[in-house]
Amino acid sequence: MKPEFANKFSLEWVEAWNEHDLDKIMTHYADDFEMSSPVIKKIMNIESGIIKGKKEVRAYWEKALKLNPNLHFEIINSYSGANSVVIHYKGHRGLSAETFFFNSEGKVKSAHAHYE
């Protein structure tokens, strides 16, 4: 994963979230995408904190966006890995980091959110 890709992905990802454009957000993800987050436990009442598939993730994010109409992210930095990108950002929960793993088509196959 090249740093240029990590930077471009990070900027596009934050822009889509800050616009609250769920269709634009979803373009980054594979159909069989898996998401893990401690917030999934709270919002969706799923003890594992893991949801799978674009349909389920979209339902979660629709609910999350409605609960947080002023949601806004600021990138602190992005980091490239072997087949992953980490975005370190500031949001309404404080400092956060999200790790994205990509498939061979360049779509996110899994993401893991971490909060202060």
C-alpha positions as CSV (number, residue, x, y, z in Angstrom):
1,M,0.0,0.0,0.0
2,K,1.6,3.2,-1.1
3,P,1.4,6.4,1.1
4,E,-0.2,8.2,-1.9
5,F,-3.1,5.7,-1.9
6,A,-3.5,6.0,1.9
7,N,-3.6,9.8,1.7
8,K,-6.1,9.8,-1.2
9,F,-8.4,7.2,0.4
10,S,-8.3,9.1,3.7
11,L,-9.2,12.4,2.1
12,E,-12.1,10.8,0.1
13,W,-13.3,8.9,3.2
14,V,-13.4,11.9,5.5
15,E,-15.0,14.1,2.8
16,A,-17.8,11.6,2.3
17,W,-18.5,11.3,6.0
18,N,-18.4,15.1,6.5
19,E,-20.9,15.5,3.7
20,H,-23.1,12.8,5.4
21,D,-23.3,11.2,1.9
22,L,-24.0,7.5,2.7
23,D,-24.0,6.5,-1.0
24,K,-20.6,8.1,-1.4
25,I,-19.3,6.5,1.8
26,M,-20.5,3.0,0.6
27,T,-18.5,3.2,-2.6
28,H,-15.3,2.5,-0.7
29,Y,-16.5,-0.9,0.5
30,A,-16.8,-4.4,-0.9
31,D,-20.3,-6.2,-0.8
32,D,-19.1,-8.7,1.8
33,F,-17.5,-6.0,4.0
34,E,-17.1,-6.6,7.7
35,M,-17.1,-3.8,10.3
36,S,-16.1,-3.9,14.0
37,S,-16.6,-1.1,16.4
38,P,-17.5,-0.8,20.1
39,V,-20.2,1.7,19.0
40,I,-22.0,-1.2,17.1
41,K,-22.6,-2.7,20.5
42,K,-24.4,0.5,21.7
43,I,-26.3,1.5,18.6
44,M,-27.2,-1.9,17.2
45,N,-27.2,-3.9,20.4
46,I,-24.9,-6.5,18.9
47,E,-22.7,-7.9,21.7
48,S,-19.8,-8.9,19.4
49,G,-19.5,-5.4,17.9
50,I,-19.2,-6.9,14.5
51,I,-21.5,-6.7,11.5
52,K,-21.1,-8.1,8.0
53,G,-22.4,-7.2,4.6
54,K,-23.0,-3.8,3.0
55,K,-26.7,-3.9,3.8
56,E,-26.2,-4.4,7.5
57,V,-23.4,-1.9,7.7
58,R,-25.5,0.7,5.8
59,A,-28.4,0.2,8.2
60,Y,-25.9,0.8,11.1
61,W,-24.4,3.9,9.5
62,E,-27.9,5.4,8.6
63,K,-28.8,5.1,12.3
64,A,-25.5,6.5,13.5
65,L,-25.8,9.5,11.1
66,K,-29.3,10.2,12.3
67,L,-28.1,10.1,15.9
68,N,-25.2,12.4,15.1
69,P,-26.4,15.1,12.7
70,N,-23.3,17.3,13.4
71,L,-20.8,14.5,12.8
72,H,-17.5,15.9,11.5
73,F,-14.1,14.3,11.2
74,E,-10.7,16.0,11.0
75,I,-7.7,13.9,9.8
76,I,-4.7,13.9,12.0
77,N,-2.7,11.5,9.8
78,S,-3.0,8.4,7.7
79,Y,-0.7,5.5,7.6
80,S,-0.1,2.8,5.0
81,G,0.5,-0.9,5.7
82,A,1.1,-4.0,3.6
83,N,-2.6,-4.1,2.5
84,S,-4.1,-1.7,4.9
85,V,-4.6,2.0,5.8
86,V,-5.0,3.5,9.2
87,I,-6.8,6.9,9.5
88,H,-6.1,8.7,12.8
89,Y,-8.7,11.4,13.1
90,K,-10.6,13.7,15.5
91,G,-14.4,13.3,15.7
92,H,-17.3,13.9,18.0
93,R,-16.0,11.1,20.3
94,G,-12.5,12.6,20.5
95,L,-9.5,11.0,19.0
96,S,-10.1,7.9,16.9
97,A,-8.3,5.5,14.6
98,E,-9.7,3.2,12.0
99,T,-7.9,0.4,10.3
100,F,-9.0,-0.6,6.8
101,F,-8.0,-3.8,5.0
102,F,-8.4,-3.9,1.2
103,N,-9.3,-6.6,-1.3
104,S,-7.6,-7.1,-4.7
105,E,-10.1,-4.7,-6.3
106,G,-9.1,-1.9,-3.9
107,K,-12.3,-2.0,-1.9
108,V,-12.4,-2.2,1.9
109,K,-13.0,-5.8,3.0
110,S,-12.9,-5.1,6.7
111,A,-12.6,-2.1,9.0
112,H,-11.9,-1.8,12.7
113,A,-12.7,1.4,14.6
114,H,-11.0,2.4,17.8
115,Y,-11.8,5.2,20.2
116,E,-10.3,7.0,23.1
